[in-house]
């Protein structure tokens, strides 16, 4: 069985707010992964002991 799911994890220094570059990168990865039949499940930003899901806006807060 081959993996069909993908998570993207990026570390930030203190700020959990996704940058424009983060959002653009997420969109490019999502578009590319769909071409191969892979679902981008989430893009997480980690800063210290905290994290934020970029996709939480789609499905509710984490």
Steps between C-alpha positions, in 0.01 A plus 500: 500500500633841409455813709233735366516769770744787552570738787719810470671625816688830517673651801482871580683707758224596743227612258229250409339723239550353150686731266392564142788276396368220726153527348636510144722198573203310643295570189784384269551180701126433504474545122804281433393225741156476339670428167638183659180405683639602840286696744666785689350444843643803677778755518618559855707792625701423813652772718651390829242284680208637299353411163239627258321318223465698178206278409322559833321791333336252264378257766493707821766592754749251643 
